Amino acid sequence: MNEDARQWDERVEAWEHERVSADYERVPRRKKEFTTLSGAPVKDIYTPADLRHFSPGADLGLPGEYPYTRGVHATMYRGRPWTIRQVAGFGQAEDTNNRYKYLLKTGQTGLSTDFDLPTLLGYDSDHEVYRREVGRIGVAIDTVVDMHALFDGIPLDEISTSLTINPSAAVLLAMYRVVADERGIPGHALNGTTQNDILKEYIAQNEFIFPPLPSVELVVDTMEYGADVMPRFNPLNVCGYHIRDAGATAVEEVGLTMSNALCYLEHAAARGIDPDRLAPRVSFFWDVHNNFFEEAAKLRAARRMWARLTRDRLGCKDPKSWLMRAHCQTAGVSLTAQQPYNNVARTAIQALAAILGGTQSLHTNSLDEALSIPSESAIKIAVRTQQIILHETGVADVVDPLGGSYYVESLTSQIEQEALELIERIDGIGGMIEAVESGYAGQLIADSAWEQQVKVESNESIVVGVNDYVDENETQDLEIDRPIPGVMERQMERLAEVKRSREQRRVIATLRAIEKAAPDLHHNLMPLIEDAVRARATVGEICDVLRGVWGHHQPSTVF
């Protein structure tokens, strides 16, 4: 192999001298430098010499076999296609429920839920400050009564559901379990995820309540709870998406996300919980951005990394623990308000990269999401994009068609190596919680975001319709979704009715039980939170108790 690599080096050197330089004299490079979106240099050509340290057996393998570079399943989409999972969430529970049913009629195969700001931050809809945000960026959920309405007519034992929530995720997970139980659906029949990745909130999305340490321990509570009562449900969906959309590079997205995942499982191990009990139900959520090959390579690298980290670092022996099962979403940050129909093309290309990268589930952004919550017409186009890729392109008919490409394999290995180096740096400063509290991780993302923005503003990076190919006479003819009038008032009225009808003594008793147990960070709070949910305690009441014990996180400032 080394002899072959040397021969290729000599051949490429001669080719560059004889052919490439002559061509560039005739037609100069269209760019001074060619790089991926993340800034990794891209050469003219890739050959076996670029894979001189690559072992097809150890690094590539076969689909469904360790280290899973080529996919977590042997047959991938030749058997079951990826799940089409568009997110929905606005207004009251009934409004989002109607959108669910519309999406299922269009052929969507899984559900995903966005929650409004009060719910995300652990406040109720009657909060004096946050009531103005009720139902605006997601659905309003105060009690399990709302959760029943949200999933009215939805067969929870037949369809998987993703709950996109983090700081108050423990409460919403308990609500989902209680809704199913009160309908007679056993926990082992439930399939889906809660995002529940609080560490990325501190460094990217900035929706948090409690300080990092108790928040991480609460995530561990949900993981243990899920293993006990909802064994097919993923209580943790470790999220690179918001890290990338905040400005991180592909390498930083993978390195920071993997560090987050390791933090949760290592805190569980510190409690004496076997990693093999929890790791099989850890899933991942990745951003798929514009650079096609980089994004496909990133997913392949992440799968290989996770297999090796769980086996070699965490000591997991169950092959199910080694599987990096992933949901992907096309990059929201790449959507433009200018010439919004261009977003259809961006989304289609990003979706294709996710599929060729081997995702298990996919959300395709709607063309109007830079302007508003998606309209029904826009979201139908997003669903149809996935269906066209599945049924009309042939890319799903062969497993890992990019496998063995000199460029893709080289880029996969490069992303893996650089992401591992980032994990080592985070380990060196004391782990992910220290990286959050010191501001290191946030600064890393902010610096990358700044560099990317400078490239756009200097026209080094072209964004079609924004800094080039601009249409000065552009007119806006989109059907823009508008907030539903009266949502706040109706939601506050429902909340008041629940409070009037519930057994107040029972609510107080369940909240006191949480307050008493919360100081012990290794005491699993989930059974107590479930009791409070059953008593019709509110999201705000439960989170207020924990605020009283743990306090509120004050972030370090990052510039």
Salt bridges, closest charged atoms under 4 A:
GLU3 OE1 - ARG6 NH2 2.72
ASP9 OD2 - ARG52 NH2 2.60
ASP23 OD1 - ARG26 NH2 3.75
ASP50 OD1 - LYS43 NZ 2.39
ASP59 OD1 - ARG308 NH2 2.70
GLU94 OE2 - ARG494 NH2 2.16
ASP126 OD2 - LYS499 NZ 3.40
ASP146 OD1 - ARG494 NH1 2.92
ASP181 OD2 - ARG534 NH2 3.00
GLU182 OE1 - HIS148 NE2 2.74
GLU182 OE2 - ARG536 NH1 2.92
GLU201 OE2 - LYS200 NZ 2.43
GLU217 OE2 - HIS267 ND1 2.97
GLU217 OE1 - ARG271 NH2 2.89
GLU217 OE2 - HIS522 NE2 3.94
ASP221 OD1 - ARG271 NH1 2.81
GLU224 OE2 - ARG277 NH1 3.44
ASP228 OD1 - ARG277 NH2 2.50
GLU253 OE1 - ARG244 NH1 3.28
GLU253 OE1 - LYS298 NZ 2.72
GLU266 OE2 - ARG313 NE 2.84
GLU294 OE1 - ARG244 NH2 3.88
GLU295 OE2 - ARG244 NH1 2.96
GLU295 OE1 - LYS298 NZ 2.59
ASP312 OD1 - ARG311 NE 3.05
GLU369 OE2 - HIS363 NE2 3.78
ASP400 OD2 - ARG70 NE 2.63
ASP400 OD2 - ARG300 NH2 3.09
GLU409 OE2 - ARG300 NH2 2.86
GLU416 OE1 - ARG304 NH2 2.97
GLU416 OE2 - ARG308 NH1 2.87
ASP427 OD2 - ARG313 NH1 2.79
GLU497 OE1 - ARG500 NH2 2.78
GLU530 OE1 - ARG177 NE 3.79
GLU530 OE2 - ARG534 NH2 2.86
GLU541 OE2 - ARG502 NH2 2.69
ASP544 OD1 - ARG547 NH1 2.65
